[in-house]
Amino acid sequence: MSIHILKCLQCGTYTIKDKCPKCSSIPVQPIPAKYSPEDQYGKYRRETKKQQMVEKGWL
C-alpha cells in the first residue's frame, strides 16, 4: 500500500489504496510537470490564460 495520495484517472477520485474504491481501476500519483526556465510552451500558456481572463471580464 502506498503512503501517498493517488488519483484515479477514470473517475477522478483521490485515494490511498492500490485500487480505486469506486471503479476498481489503478490510481496514479498526481505529479505536476517539472519547472524549466527554458519553457517551450510558456508563451502559449500565458496567451491562453490572458484570453480566458478577457472572456471572464477580468481584464
C-alpha positions as CSV (number, residue, x, y, z in Angstrom):
1,M,0.0,0.0,0.0
2,S,1.2,3.5,-0.9
3,I,1.7,6.3,1.7
4,H,1.0,9.0,-1.0
5,I,-2.4,10.3,-2.1
6,L,-3.3,8.8,-5.5
7,K,-5.8,9.9,-8.1
8,C,-7.9,7.7,-10.3
9,L,-7.8,8.8,-13.9
10,Q,-11.1,7.1,-14.7
11,C,-13.4,8.8,-12.1
12,G,-11.2,11.5,-10.6
13,T,-11.4,10.0,-7.0
14,Y,-8.5,10.6,-4.6
15,T,-7.4,7.6,-2.5
16,I,-4.5,6.0,-0.7
17,K,-5.4,2.4,-1.7
18,D,-3.9,0.4,-4.6
19,K,-7.3,0.2,-6.4
20,C,-10.0,2.9,-6.7
21,P,-12.9,2.2,-4.3
22,K,-15.4,3.4,-6.9
23,C,-14.4,2.0,-10.2
24,S,-11.6,-0.6,-9.3
25,S,-9.1,0.9,-11.7
26,I,-5.4,1.6,-10.8
27,P,-4.8,5.1,-9.5
28,V,-1.6,7.1,-10.2
29,Q,0.2,9.9,-8.4
30,P,-0.9,13.4,-9.5
31,I,2.5,14.8,-10.0
32,P,2.8,18.3,-11.5
33,A,5.0,19.0,-14.5
34,K,8.7,19.9,-13.9
35,Y,9.6,23.5,-13.9
36,S,12.0,24.5,-16.6
37,P,13.4,28.0,-17.3
38,E,13.5,27.2,-21.0
39,D,9.8,26.5,-21.1
40,Q,8.9,25.8,-24.7
41,Y,5.1,26.3,-24.2
42,G,5.1,29.2,-21.7
43,K,4.2,31.7,-24.4
44,Y,1.1,29.7,-25.4
45,R,0.0,29.0,-21.8
46,R,0.3,32.8,-20.9
47,E,-1.7,33.8,-24.1
48,T,-4.4,31.2,-23.2
49,K,-4.6,32.4,-19.6
50,K,-4.9,36.0,-20.7
51,Q,-7.6,35.2,-23.3
52,Q,-9.6,33.3,-20.6
53,M,-9.3,36.3,-18.3
54,V,-10.6,38.7,-21.0
55,E,-13.5,36.4,-21.7
56,K,-14.4,36.4,-18.0
57,G,-14.1,40.2,-17.9
58,W,-11.2,40.3,-15.5
59,L,-9.0,42.3,-17.9
